[in-house]
Amino acid sequence: MTSEQQEVFEPPAEIIDDAWVKDWKAIEAEATADPRAYWEARANELEWSAPWEKVLDESGAPFYKWFTGARTNIVTNAVDRHLRTARRNKLALIWVGEDTSRVRTFSYFALNREIDRWANILLAMGVEKGDIVTIYLPRIPEIVFAMLACAKIGAIHSVIFAGYSAEALNARIDDSESKLVITADGSWVNGKVFPLKDIVDDAVKFSPSVENVVVVRNTRSDVSMDTVRDHWFEDLIKLPIAKGHCETVQVDSEDPLFILYTSGSTGKPKAILHTHGGYQVGTYTTLKYSFDIKESDRWWCTADPGWVTGHSYLVYGPLLNGATVFMSEGSPTYPYPDVFWQLVEYYGISALYTAPTAIRTLMRFGDAWVNRHDLSSLRLLGSVGEPINPEAWRWFHHVVGKDRCPIIDTWWQTETGMFQITTVPTMPQKPGSAGRPVFGQEAAILDEAGHEVPDGTEGFLVLKNPWPAMMRTLYKDPDRYVSTYWEKYPGVYLTGDAAKRDEDGYIWVIGRTDDVIKVSGHRLGTAEVESALASHPAVAEAAAIGLPHEVKGNAIHCAVILNQGYEPSKELEESLRQHVAETLSPIAKPDGFDFPEKLPKTRSGKIMRRVLRARALGQDEGDLSTLENE
């Protein structure tokens, strides 16, 4: 490790008053000695309508099962049980629009009322246990209600980030065979309306599985409504079908809760499947322990529910802990780059969990925007989505946290469902390190042959123990699940990330080893970007790589082979960017282009992206013995 990486910050102990946080080493040792007993103890803190026969069933490994035989529902623990306590009238959700004068608040009692209305409507539309409902909504309260309503009746939600194109949305709807889509007329993005309903219309045009589309009024935009298929939610809630209590269905611990699509290296999105029982135990526990959640906390996770961070730590994890959740529709820089700090001050946010991209973006505007606000309510800060560089860590700690707020960095994945590497508030902080494996987990760094490498040596990051919130499979693709995550090193989970471990057991994540690019915390498959480019009339073939970017972490750079009759130009580059934005998503727009005569390929025809990356960075291209034509 470099001297910079060895820098250590000792969190101020006076802000932590829970004995278990101070004695984290004892908990870590206990959990390492008997992970099953540790997870069983945590599960016993939640409610189950029937007990489990076995904590962990490894008989079908790597298709692990947790709390087998038990019956529960994540809504029972995230909402229902709080209604029988003093939390009934506690604020569950505070929502602020992009226009910060738009504010909506819901107690746990009111949250339950909204979930019941949504659940009754879903049932009236024929949604049954095990059916998949696609949710394509912005960060508004209805996305929370819809997710929890699906879970309440045993349906499976598939939340699609409300920035994907019609083509990308259609691919995910068709793959899941979703029978109902929930969307809004539009969303507010930097003062402009993003036309969600128009995108849904294009997406479902050729989707035979979709029977109904429910539309929430958000921007009050004029949209077309199919008289048979489309329904305004505000009209539906006036009908008798929406009224009354809806019983929470008790499901098997291993029944599916949701699928969530993540970019894959082959171009076909992977549908990660998570279940009720293990997922609730994992998200409840990791948020409770890593962020020391208290009854008085106001918790703000800035992630969108279209990604797993929004699922686990904006919606489910905080509600399972009975916290007050804060949710904002807007971006960190609109209309001014102090909107985050304004909201922290005004609403008394005590824990802020955000992405390094947001931190680096706000850094660029200087300290004055932060210092004009009173941020004394903050006691913890958190980072998620990608490794946070030490410079951004220090700024976050010093300028935002005033040198008194521990930074809880977290490494995990859509596939893992919950934190895997992190810290607790009283652990020493190392800027740039993700921390240590969560209680009950063990990590290792392996070489190509599967041997553990010495500390300080880069290798493949693997997880040695199964964990409750782990994905159960890839939806409709179990063979790909095995080959992607368990085949290279049998018996351990391959994360797809490269990492190092230091002498204190801290993990330093370096980046992806597969063909997935993380841009501003969003996972984008190279094949998806390449397919979008290849559909442009000027493009014969394309290859996408990720290059370091000081704000976004990585920027997409593309090598493009043009068809005859086309020449490179700035105008063409802009046309290609817009085409990718329209075909895939605005977040996938390439930053730069090269127009070589040929792409470097192996003799078997595979593009050697590492060669393109080395050339773009002016680095050694390495072994070229398999290159088709040097």
Backbone torsions as a table, in degrees:
resi	resn	phi	psi	omega
1	MET	NA	149.1	177.7
2	THR	-78.8	167.4	178.4
3	SER	-62.7	-32.0	179.2
4	GLU	-65.8	-40.8	-179.5
5	GLN	-69.1	-23.5	-178.8
6	GLN	-82.3	-5.6	178.8
7	GLU	-60.8	131.9	-175.7
8	VAL	-127.4	134.4	174.6
9	PHE	-111.9	129.9	176.6
10	GLU	-95.0	115.2	-178.9
11	PRO	-62.9	146.3	177.7
12	PRO	-67.6	116.1	-173.6
13	ALA	-68.2	-21.2	-174.2
14	GLU	-67.8	-17.6	-179.3
15	ILE	-86.9	-6.3	-179.8
16	ILE	-110.6	119.8	-176.7
17	ASP	-116.6	6.8	178.1
18	ASP	-93.4	129.2	-175.8
19	ALA	-62.3	-37.1	-177.0
20	TRP	-64.1	-32.5	179.4
21	VAL	-68.1	-39.4	179.8
22	LYS	-68.9	-27.1	-176.7
23	ASP	-106.1	40.7	-175.0
24	TRP	-63.7	-28.6	-179.4
25	LYS	-63.8	-37.3	179.3
26	ALA	-67.7	-41.2	178.3
27	ILE	-65.4	-42.3	178.8
28	GLU	-59.5	-44.4	-179.5
29	ALA	-65.2	-41.9	179.8
30	GLU	-63.9	-44.1	-179.0
31	ALA	-68.3	-35.7	178.5
32	THR	-67.6	-37.9	-178.8
33	ALA	-67.8	-35.2	-178.8
34	ASP	-149.1	80.9	-177.0
35	PRO	-58.9	-37.2	-177.3
36	ARG	-64.8	-42.5	178.7
37	ALA	-64.0	-37.9	178.2
38	TYR	-61.9	-48.1	-177.7
39	TRP	-70.4	-32.8	177.5
40	GLU	-65.6	-40.0	177.7
41	ALA	-62.5	-39.6	179.0
42	ARG	-68.5	-39.5	179.2
43	ALA	-62.8	-32.8	179.9
44	ASN	-69.9	-9.8	175.0
45	GLU	-81.3	-9.5	-179.9
46	LEU	-108.7	174.4	-178.1
47	GLU	-100.6	139.8	178.6
48	TRP	-135.4	136.3	179.8
49	SER	-84.4	-14.7	172.6
50	ALA	-147.9	140.2	-174.9
51	PRO	-75.8	162.8	177.6
52	TRP	-84.5	152.3	175.1
53	GLU	-90.0	-28.3	-176.8
54	LYS	-149.0	135.3	178.7
55	VAL	-67.3	-49.9	-178.1
56	LEU	-135.0	124.3	176.2
57	ASP	-105.1	109.7	-178.8
58	GLU	-99.4	6.2	-172.8
59	SER	-62.9	-28.7	-180.0
60	GLY	-105.7	19.5	-175.9
61	ALA	-48.2	138.1	10.0
62	PRO	-87.6	14.8	175.8
63	PHE	-89.4	75.1	-175.6
64	TYR	-72.5	151.8	174.8
65	LYS	-128.8	142.7	-177.9
66	TRP	-120.8	142.1	176.8
67	PHE	52.6	50.8	-174.2
68	THR	-66.2	138.0	-179.7
69	GLY	89.2	-16.8	-178.7
70	ALA	-74.4	155.3	174.9
71	ARG	-125.1	141.2	-176.2
72	THR	-166.6	-171.9	167.3
73	ASN	-158.3	134.8	-176.6
74	ILE	-60.5	-27.7	178.1
75	VAL	-70.1	-30.6	175.4
76	THR	-55.5	-41.5	-176.4
77	ASN	-90.6	-27.4	-178.4
78	ALA	-83.3	-25.0	-175.7
79	VAL	-134.1	-59.4	-167.5
80	ASP	-55.8	-45.7	-174.6
81	ARG	-67.5	-26.8	178.9
82	HIS	-70.3	-23.5	-177.7
83	LEU	-71.1	-15.7	179.4
84	ARG	-95.9	10.1	-178.6
85	THR	-129.3	-175.5	178.3
86	ALA	-66.3	-14.7	178.2
87	ARG	-69.6	-11.5	-178.0
88	ARG	-48.8	-42.5	-178.0
89	ASN	-103.4	8.6	175.4
90	LYS	-75.1	147.4	176.0
91	LEU	-65.4	124.6	175.9
92	ALA	-94.4	-36.1	-174.4
93	LEU	-144.1	128.7	169.6
94	ILE	-116.1	123.0	-179.0
95	TRP	-119.8	136.1	177.1
96	VAL	-126.1	131.6	-179.4
97	GLY	-76.9	174.1	174.2
98	GLU	-58.8	-40.9	166.2
99	ASP	-79.4	104.5	-169.4
100	THR	-67.3	-2.8	173.5
101	SER	-79.8	-13.2	176.5
102	ARG	-87.5	111.8	-176.8
103	VAL	-132.8	135.7	175.2
104	ARG	-134.3	136.9	-180.0
105	THR	-129.7	149.0	-177.9
106	PHE	-141.0	125.1	170.0
107	SER	-73.4	172.5	175.4
108	TYR	-62.1	-34.6	176.1
109	PHE	-63.3	-46.6	-179.8
110	ALA	-68.4	-36.6	176.4
111	LEU	-59.0	-44.5	179.5
112	ASN	-61.6	-40.4	178.9
113	ARG	-60.2	-44.2	-179.7
114	GLU	-66.8	-39.9	179.0
115	ILE	-62.6	-42.7	178.6
116	ASP	-58.8	-43.6	-179.5
117	ARG	-61.7	-44.7	179.3
118	TRP	-65.1	-42.3	-178.8
119	ALA	-63.7	-42.0	178.8
120	ASN	-61.8	-40.0	178.5
121	ILE	-65.9	-43.2	178.3
122	LEU	-59.7	-44.5	179.7
123	LEU	-63.2	-40.8	-179.8
124	ALA	-64.5	-26.3	179.0
125	MET	-89.0	8.2	174.4
126	GLY	88.9	9.9	177.7
127	VAL	-74.2	127.2	-177.6
128	GLU	-119.0	168.7	176.4
129	LYS	-54.0	129.0	179.6
130	GLY	92.3	-12.6	176.2
131	ASP	-72.9	153.3	179.2
132	ILE	-104.5	129.9	178.3
133	VAL	-114.6	124.4	177.6
134	THR	-88.4	129.3	179.6
135	ILE	-116.3	118.4	-177.8
136	TYR	-126.4	76.4	-173.2
137	LEU	-127.7	154.1	173.8
138	PRO	-77.9	-176.2	179.3
139	ARG	-77.7	78.0	175.4
140	ILE	-128.4	161.4	-175.8
141	PRO	-54.7	-31.1	-176.5
142	GLU	-61.6	-25.1	178.0
143	ILE	-68.7	-35.6	176.4
144	VAL	-68.3	-46.7	-179.8
145	PHE	-59.8	-44.2	-176.4
146	ALA	-66.1	-42.2	178.4
147	MET	-60.1	-49.3	-177.1
148	LEU	-69.1	-31.8	177.3
149	ALA	-66.5	-41.1	176.3
150	CYS	-59.4	-48.8	-179.1
151	ALA	-61.3	-38.8	-176.1
152	LYS	-59.5	-37.2	-177.5
153	ILE	-98.5	4.5	177.8
154	GLY	85.0	8.5	174.9
155	ALA	-79.5	165.5	-176.9
156	ILE	-109.2	123.3	178.2
157	HIS	-94.8	144.9	175.6
158	SER	-125.8	97.2	-178.3
159	VAL	-86.7	126.2	178.5
160	ILE	-109.6	127.2	179.3
161	PHE	-51.6	126.4	-174.0
162	ALA	-79.5	56.4	176.6
163	GLY	-150.5	-5.4	177.4
164	TYR	-73.6	154.0	-180.0
165	SER	-76.6	170.2	177.8
166	ALA	-60.3	-39.4	-179.4
167	GLU	-64.2	-45.4	179.3
168	ALA	-66.9	-39.0	177.6
169	LEU	-64.5	-44.3	179.1
170	ASN	-58.9	-42.6	-179.2
171	ALA	-60.9	-38.3	-178.6
172	ARG	-76.7	-35.4	176.2
173	ILE	-65.4	-46.4	-178.1
174	ASP	-66.4	-39.8	-179.5
175	ASP	-63.5	-38.1	-178.3
176	SER	-86.5	-11.7	-176.6
177	GLU	55.2	44.7	-178.8
178	SER	-66.7	138.3	-178.3
179	LYS	-99.0	-13.5	-179.5
180	LEU	-142.7	140.3	177.7
181	VAL	-120.1	133.1	175.5
182	ILE	-112.0	126.0	-177.7
183	THR	-144.6	-171.7	176.8
184	ALA	-130.6	166.0	177.5
185	ASP	-61.5	-38.0	178.5
186	GLY	-172.1	177.0	175.4
187	SER	-130.5	154.6	178.3
188	TRP	-90.4	123.2	178.2
189	VAL	-131.5	105.7	179.6
190	ASN	52.5	45.2	175.3
191	GLY	84.1	-2.1	-179.6
192	LYS	-119.0	157.3	-179.1
193	VAL	-90.8	126.5	172.4
194	PHE	-95.1	123.6	-166.7
195	PRO	-81.6	78.1	-176.6
196	LEU	-61.1	-45.9	-176.0
197	LYS	-64.4	-38.5	177.5
198	ASP	-61.9	-40.1	179.5
199	ILE	-66.1	-41.7	178.1
200	VAL	-63.1	-41.3	178.3
201	ASP	-55.9	-45.4	179.1
202	ASP	-68.0	-34.8	-175.9
203	ALA	-71.8	-39.0	-174.3
204	VAL	-91.8	-2.4	-177.6
205	LYS	-53.1	-38.1	-177.8
206	PHE	-120.2	32.3	178.5
207	SER	-109.3	99.8	-174.6
208	PRO	-67.4	-20.4	-176.5
209	SER	-76.7	-23.9	-174.2
210	VAL	-77.0	120.5	-179.4
211	GLU	-101.6	-34.2	-176.6
212	ASN	-141.8	150.8	173.3
213	VAL	-127.8	121.8	177.4
214	VAL	-100.4	130.6	-172.7
215	VAL	-119.7	125.5	176.6
216	VAL	-93.3	134.7	174.0
217	ARG	-79.2	119.2	-179.9
218	ASN	-125.0	-51.6	-178.1
219	THR	-99.7	-6.5	-176.3
220	ARG	61.5	32.7	178.7
221	SER	-80.5	154.5	173.4
222	ASP	-77.8	123.1	179.1
223	VAL	-134.1	157.5	176.4
224	SER	-83.3	141.4	-179.4
225	MET	-126.5	119.2	174.4
226	ASP	-69.4	127.0	-172.1
227	THR	-66.9	-22.2	-179.9
228	VAL	-97.7	-43.4	-170.7
229	ARG	-87.4	-36.7	-168.5
230	ASP	-98.4	142.7	-177.4
231	HIS	-140.7	129.0	172.8
232	TRP	-73.4	130.2	-179.5
233	PHE	-62.8	-37.2	-178.0
234	GLU	-65.7	-22.4	174.2
235	ASP	-82.1	-37.1	-177.6
236	LEU	-65.0	-37.2	-175.4
237	ILE	-72.3	-10.7	177.4
238	LYS	-84.7	-12.8	-176.4
239	LEU	-83.0	155.0	178.4
240	PRO	-58.1	-28.9	-177.0
241	ILE	-62.1	-23.9	-175.7
242	ALA	-87.5	-10.9	-169.9
243	LYS	-92.9	155.7	175.1
244	GLY	96.1	168.5	-179.0
245	HIS	-76.5	142.8	174.5
246	CYS	-115.4	121.8	-178.3
247	GLU	-69.0	138.4	176.5
248	THR	-76.2	120.5	-177.2
249	VAL	-73.8	128.1	175.3
250	GLN	-83.0	125.5	-175.1
251	VAL	-118.5	167.0	174.6
252	ASP	-67.7	145.5	179.7
253	SER	-51.2	-33.9	-176.4
254	GLU	-93.8	4.4	176.5
255	ASP	-67.3	142.5	-177.9
256	PRO	-63.2	139.4	174.3
257	LEU	-100.6	-48.5	179.3
258	PHE	-156.6	160.3	164.8
259	ILE	-116.3	147.7	-179.8
260	LEU	-140.7	123.8	-175.0
261	TYR	-82.8	134.3	176.5
262	THR	-130.8	148.5	-175.2
263	SER	-64.8	138.9	177.6
264	GLY	-115.3	162.3	-177.2
265	SER	-73.4	-14.0	-179.0
266	THR	-90.6	-10.4	-177.6
267	GLY	101.7	-28.1	176.4
268	LYS	-85.2	121.3	-179.5
269	PRO	-58.8	144.5	178.3
270	LYS	-94.4	130.6	178.5
271	ALA	-96.0	102.6	-179.1
272	ILE	-78.5	129.9	-177.4
273	LEU	-110.0	126.5	177.2
274	HIS	-119.7	154.3	-174.5
275	THR	-117.4	166.4	-174.3
276	HIS	-64.0	-56.3	-166.9
277	GLY	-66.1	-59.0	-177.4
278	GLY	-66.5	-37.8	-178.5
279	TYR	-63.9	-40.6	-179.4
280	GLN	-67.6	-36.9	178.9
281	VAL	-66.8	-43.7	-177.5
282	GLY	-66.6	-46.5	-177.5
283	THR	-72.3	-38.2	176.5
284	TYR	-59.7	-48.8	-173.6
285	THR	-68.8	-47.3	-174.2
286	THR	-67.6	-36.4	177.4
287	LEU	-69.8	-40.6	-179.9
288	LYS	-61.3	-44.2	-174.3
289	TYR	-83.1	-43.7	-176.0
290	SER	-72.4	-35.4	-176.9
291	PHE	-110.1	6.8	173.1
292	ASP	48.2	49.2	-175.4
293	ILE	-59.2	131.7	-179.7
294	LYS	-117.0	161.4	-178.4
295	GLU	-59.5	-32.4	-175.6
296	SER	-89.1	-1.8	-174.8
297	ASP	-69.1	145.9	164.2
298	ARG	-113.9	112.9	-168.8
299	TRP	-101.4	125.7	178.1
300	TRP	-123.2	107.6	168.5
301	CYS	-101.3	120.2	-171.7
302	THR	-83.0	1.7	-176.1
303	ALA	-70.8	157.3	174.4
304	ASP	-87.4	139.8	177.6
305	PRO	-63.3	-8.6	174.7
306	GLY	-69.6	-10.8	177.9
307	TRP	-118.5	165.7	-174.1
308	VAL	-65.3	-32.2	178.7
309	THR	-59.6	-39.4	176.5
310	GLY	-65.8	-38.0	176.4
311	HIS	-61.8	-55.7	-168.4
312	SER	-78.5	-36.6	-170.1
313	TYR	-126.5	8.2	165.4
314	LEU	-108.1	-39.0	-175.7
315	VAL	-102.2	-72.6	-167.2
316	TYR	-72.7	-53.0	-175.6
317	GLY	-55.9	-51.1	-179.8
318	PRO	-63.1	-41.0	-179.5
319	LEU	-68.5	-36.2	175.7
320	LEU	-60.6	-31.3	178.8
321	ASN	-89.8	1.4	178.9
322	GLY	70.8	27.5	-177.1
323	ALA	-83.8	166.9	168.6
324	THR	-92.4	118.8	-176.5
325	VAL	-94.7	131.9	173.4
326	PHE	-107.3	134.0	-179.7
327	MET	-135.4	132.9	-179.7
328	SER	-120.5	137.6	-180.0
329	GLU	-77.4	-28.1	-167.5
330	GLY	-86.9	178.1	178.0
331	SER	-93.6	165.9	-176.8
332	PRO	-72.7	-9.3	-175.2
333	THR	-121.6	4.3	-178.0
334	TYR	-116.9	132.5	-0.2
335	PRO	-81.4	-14.3	178.5
336	TYR	-135.3	157.3	-175.3
337	PRO	-78.7	21.6	173.7
338	ASP	-119.2	14.9	-176.1
339	VAL	-62.4	-38.0	176.8
340	PHE	-57.8	-48.4	-174.0
341	TRP	-70.8	-33.6	174.9
342	GLN	-61.1	-43.7	-178.1
343	LEU	-71.6	-39.1	176.7
344	VAL	-58.6	-46.2	-178.3
345	GLU	-66.3	-47.9	-172.8
346	TYR	-68.8	-38.0	-174.9
347	TYR	-102.0	3.9	175.3
348	GLY	64.3	42.3	-179.6
349	ILE	-64.3	132.7	-179.4
350	SER	-105.1	-22.5	177.9
351	ALA	-137.4	124.0	-177.9
352	LEU	-117.8	119.0	-176.0
353	TYR	-118.9	111.2	-173.3
354	THR	-142.4	-176.1	-173.3
355	ALA	-102.3	148.8	176.1
356	PRO	-54.7	-31.9	177.8
357	THR	-60.0	-45.1	178.4
358	ALA	-64.0	-41.6	-179.5
359	ILE	-62.2	-47.5	-179.0
360	ARG	-65.0	-37.4	178.0
361	THR	-62.0	-46.4	-177.5
362	LEU	-71.3	-30.6	174.9
363	MET	-55.0	-38.9	-173.2
364	ARG	-66.3	-19.7	179.4
365	PHE	-87.7	-4.0	175.8
366	GLY	90.5	176.0	-174.3
367	ASP	-81.1	-24.7	-171.6
368	ALA	-60.9	-37.1	-179.3
369	TRP	-63.8	-33.3	177.8
370	VAL	-75.9	-46.0	-171.0
371	ASN	-69.7	-12.8	178.0
372	ARG	-78.2	-3.5	-177.2
373	HIS	-119.1	150.0	176.7
374	ASP	-87.9	108.1	-177.8
375	LEU	-106.5	25.7	-175.2
376	SER	-68.0	-14.7	177.8
377	SER	-71.3	-22.4	-178.0
378	LEU	-69.3	133.5	172.6
379	ARG	-122.7	-19.9	178.2
380	LEU	-140.7	144.9	173.4
381	LEU	-121.2	154.6	179.9
382	GLY	-142.3	154.8	-178.5
383	SER	-131.7	141.5	-175.9
384	VAL	-154.3	152.1	170.3
385	GLY	112.4	-31.0	-178.7
386	GLU	-170.2	165.0	176.8
387	PRO	-61.1	136.4	177.9
388	ILE	-94.1	126.5	-178.4
389	ASN	-71.9	148.9	-174.4
390	PRO	-55.1	-36.4	-179.5
391	GLU	-62.8	-44.5	178.7
392	ALA	-67.0	-37.4	178.0
393	TRP	-58.8	-48.1	-177.2
394	ARG	-63.9	-41.0	179.6
395	TRP	-63.7	-45.2	178.9
396	PHE	-59.2	-43.2	-177.3
397	HIS	-71.5	-45.5	-173.1
398	HIS	-82.2	-50.8	-173.1
399	VAL	-80.7	-45.0	-178.6
400	VAL	-84.6	-47.0	-176.3
401	GLY	-87.4	-3.4	178.1
402	LYS	53.2	35.1	176.3
403	ASP	63.3	16.0	-178.4
404	ARG	-123.7	-8.3	-177.3
405	CYS	-103.1	114.9	173.5
406	PRO	-57.9	144.9	175.8
407	ILE	-103.3	117.2	178.6
408	ILE	-93.7	97.3	175.0
409	ASP	-79.5	146.8	-176.3
410	THR	-136.7	129.8	171.3
411	TRP	-114.2	128.8	176.1
412	TRP	-169.2	-174.9	-173.9
413	GLN	-143.5	166.1	170.7
414	THR	-53.7	-41.1	-177.6
415	GLU	-65.6	-35.7	-175.6
416	THR	-81.2	-23.5	176.3
417	GLY	76.0	-22.5	-175.7
418	MET	-149.7	167.9	177.3
419	PHE	-53.7	143.6	173.5
420	GLN	-120.9	-32.8	176.9
421	ILE	-133.4	126.2	-176.2
422	THR	-168.0	-164.7	175.2
423	THR	-134.3	173.5	164.7
424	VAL	-111.2	163.4	-169.9
425	PRO	-57.4	-27.5	-177.2
426	THR	-94.5	1.6	174.4
427	MET	-72.6	145.8	171.7
428	PRO	-57.0	140.9	-176.6
429	GLN	-101.8	130.8	177.1
430	LYS	-118.8	106.7	-178.1
431	PRO	-53.9	123.7	179.2
432	GLY	99.6	-16.6	178.0
433	SER	-93.1	142.8	177.2
434	ALA	-76.5	-14.6	178.6
435	GLY	109.4	-144.6	-176.9
436	ARG	-116.5	159.9	175.8
437	PRO	-56.9	143.7	178.5
438	VAL	-61.1	158.9	178.3
439	PHE	-53.8	130.6	-179.8
440	GLY	92.4	-5.1	-180.0
441	GLN	-115.1	151.1	172.0
442	GLU	-129.2	135.9	179.1
443	ALA	-116.8	156.0	177.1
444	ALA	-142.6	156.2	175.4
445	ILE	-113.9	117.9	-173.8
446	LEU	-113.9	153.2	171.9
447	ASP	-88.5	-177.4	-175.6
448	GLU	-57.9	-33.8	-177.3
449	ALA	-84.1	-4.7	178.4
450	GLY	95.1	11.1	178.1
451	HIS	-93.4	142.7	177.0
452	GLU	-67.8	136.8	-176.9
453	VAL	-94.8	159.5	178.1
454	PRO	-64.5	154.8	175.6
455	ASP	-54.8	139.7	-179.2
456	GLY	88.9	-2.6	-178.6
457	THR	-104.8	135.4	179.9
458	GLU	-73.7	142.5	176.6
459	GLY	-164.0	-165.8	-179.3
460	PHE	-87.2	126.4	179.2
461	LEU	-80.1	125.7	176.9
462	VAL	-128.8	157.1	175.4
463	LEU	-110.7	130.1	-170.6
464	LYS	-91.3	-25.5	-176.2
465	ASN	-112.5	139.8	168.8
466	PRO	-65.1	156.3	-176.5
467	TRP	-140.2	154.6	-170.3
468	PRO	-59.4	-40.7	-173.7
469	ALA	-88.3	14.0	180.0
470	MET	-65.0	147.7	175.1
471	MET	-61.4	150.2	-178.9
472	ARG	-90.8	-29.5	179.4
473	THR	-174.0	178.1	165.4
474	LEU	-94.9	126.5	-174.1
475	TYR	-55.3	122.2	178.9
476	LYS	64.6	15.4	-177.9
477	ASP	-147.6	60.7	-176.9
478	PRO	-63.9	-31.4	-180.0
479	ASP	-64.7	-39.4	178.9
480	ARG	-67.6	-33.8	176.4
481	TYR	-59.6	-47.1	-179.3
482	VAL	-66.5	-47.9	-174.5
483	SER	-68.9	-32.3	-177.3
484	THR	-76.8	-40.5	-168.3
485	TYR	-113.0	-20.4	-170.0
486	TRP	-126.5	-9.1	-172.5
487	GLU	-80.8	-40.1	-174.4
488	LYS	-62.3	-44.0	179.0
489	TYR	-127.7	88.1	-176.5
490	PRO	-54.0	133.7	177.0
491	GLY	95.0	-13.4	176.5
492	VAL	-130.9	154.8	-176.5
493	TYR	-88.3	123.1	177.8
494	LEU	-87.0	118.6	-175.2
495	THR	-79.3	-26.1	-173.4
496	GLY	86.7	5.2	178.7
497	ASP	-112.3	148.0	171.3
498	ALA	-93.5	147.3	-177.2
499	ALA	-158.9	168.7	171.2
500	LYS	-128.2	157.7	172.5
501	ARG	-121.9	138.7	179.1
502	ASP	-95.3	180.0	-174.4
503	GLU	-67.6	-15.6	178.3
504	ASP	-94.9	3.7	179.7
505	GLY	85.9	8.3	177.3
506	TYR	-81.6	141.4	-177.9
507	ILE	-100.3	133.1	177.2
508	TRP	-114.9	103.4	-177.4
509	VAL	-80.5	132.0	-175.0
510	ILE	-99.7	-40.3	179.7
511	GLY	154.4	-178.6	-175.4
512	ARG	-71.6	147.1	174.0
513	THR	-105.8	-7.9	179.8
514	ASP	-107.0	-171.4	-175.5
515	ASP	-89.4	54.0	174.5
516	VAL	-124.4	131.4	-179.4
517	ILE	-108.3	130.4	175.5
518	LYS	-97.8	112.3	179.3
519	VAL	-114.3	116.2	-178.6
520	SER	51.8	37.3	178.4
521	GLY	84.0	-7.2	179.7
522	HIS	-93.0	130.9	178.6
523	ARG	-83.8	123.6	179.3
524	LEU	-127.8	125.5	178.3
525	GLY	-75.8	136.3	178.0
526	THR	-58.5	-36.8	-176.8
527	ALA	-66.5	-34.2	178.1
528	GLU	-66.5	-41.2	178.2
529	VAL	-66.0	-43.4	-179.4
530	GLU	-64.0	-38.9	178.4
531	SER	-65.4	-39.2	178.0
532	ALA	-62.7	-44.5	178.8
533	LEU	-63.7	-41.3	-175.9
534	ALA	-65.5	-18.4	178.4
535	SER	-83.5	-2.6	175.8
536	HIS	-81.3	138.0	-175.9
537	PRO	-60.4	-21.9	-178.0
538	ALA	-83.3	-13.7	-168.1
539	VAL	-102.4	126.5	173.6
540	ALA	-90.2	-40.0	-178.3
541	GLU	-160.1	153.4	-178.3
542	ALA	-148.6	153.6	173.5
543	ALA	-135.8	135.5	-178.4
544	ALA	-114.8	139.7	176.2
545	ILE	-135.8	164.6	174.7
546	GLY	-105.0	134.0	176.6
547	LEU	-120.5	147.7	-178.1
548	PRO	-57.3	139.7	179.1
549	HIS	-137.1	133.7	-172.0
550	GLU	-68.0	-22.1	179.2
551	VAL	-106.6	-51.2	-174.0
552	LYS	-83.1	-5.3	-176.6
553	GLY	86.2	-56.4	173.8
554	ASN	-137.3	146.4	172.7
555	ALA	-116.8	147.2	179.4
556	ILE	-84.3	126.2	177.6
557	HIS	-122.1	134.6	-173.6
558	CYS	-124.2	137.1	169.6
559	ALA	-101.2	124.5	-171.4
560	VAL	-125.1	129.3	171.9
561	ILE	-96.0	121.9	-175.1
562	LEU	-90.1	150.2	171.9
563	ASN	-71.6	158.3	177.3
564	GLN	-58.9	140.0	179.5
565	GLY	96.7	-5.3	178.6
566	TYR	-116.7	141.9	179.2
567	GLU	-125.3	147.6	177.6
568	PRO	-60.8	141.0	176.0
569	SER	-164.2	162.8	176.5
570	LYS	-63.3	-35.8	179.4
571	GLU	-64.8	-40.8	179.0
572	LEU	-66.8	-40.7	178.7
573	GLU	-58.7	-43.7	179.8
574	GLU	-66.4	-36.2	176.9
575	SER	-63.2	-40.9	179.3
576	LEU	-66.6	-41.2	178.5
577	ARG	-59.6	-49.1	-178.6
578	GLN	-64.7	-33.7	179.2
579	HIS	-65.6	-42.6	177.3
580	VAL	-64.4	-41.4	179.3
581	ALA	-60.6	-41.1	-178.1
582	GLU	-77.9	-33.2	-176.0
583	THR	-84.5	-34.8	-177.6
584	LEU	-116.6	-70.6	179.7
585	SER	-174.1	148.4	176.1
586	PRO	-57.5	-29.1	-179.3
587	ILE	-71.4	-12.5	-177.7
588	ALA	-95.9	4.9	-178.0
589	LYS	-61.4	126.8	177.8
590	PRO	-65.8	146.1	176.4
591	ASP	-87.1	-34.0	-175.6
592	GLY	-143.8	160.2	-178.7
593	PHE	-136.1	147.6	163.6
594	ASP	-122.3	152.2	-180.0
595	PHE	-127.1	72.6	-179.4
596	PRO	-75.9	168.0	176.4
597	GLU	-75.9	-33.5	179.7
598	LYS	-140.3	159.0	173.2
599	LEU	-99.5	141.5	177.0
600	PRO	-68.9	122.5	-177.5
601	LYS	-133.0	154.3	171.8
602	THR	-75.4	170.6	179.0
603	ARG	-66.1	-19.3	176.3
604	SER	-89.4	1.3	174.0
605	GLY	95.3	6.2	179.2
606	LYS	-84.0	135.2	178.4
607	ILE	-69.3	131.5	179.0
608	MET	-92.9	86.4	-175.7
609	ARG	-67.1	-28.6	178.6
610	ARG	-63.6	-30.9	177.8
611	VAL	-70.1	-44.3	177.2
612	LEU	-59.8	-41.3	-179.5
613	ARG	-65.8	-44.3	179.7
614	ALA	-62.0	-41.4	179.2
615	ARG	-64.4	-42.3	-178.9
616	ALA	-65.2	-31.5	-178.2
617	LEU	-96.1	-1.5	-179.1
618	GLY	69.2	32.6	-177.9
619	GLN	-104.3	169.5	175.9
620	ASP	-61.6	132.1	-176.6
621	GLU	-82.1	-5.4	175.2
622	GLY	73.8	-158.1	-176.7
623	ASP	-68.3	120.0	-179.5
624	LEU	-112.5	21.0	-174.9
625	SER	-67.0	-25.2	180.0
626	THR	-94.2	1.3	-178.5
627	LEU	-69.3	135.0	-176.8
628	GLU	-63.8	-42.5	-177.1
629	ASN	-148.8	99.8	-176.7
630	GLU	-64.0	NA	NA
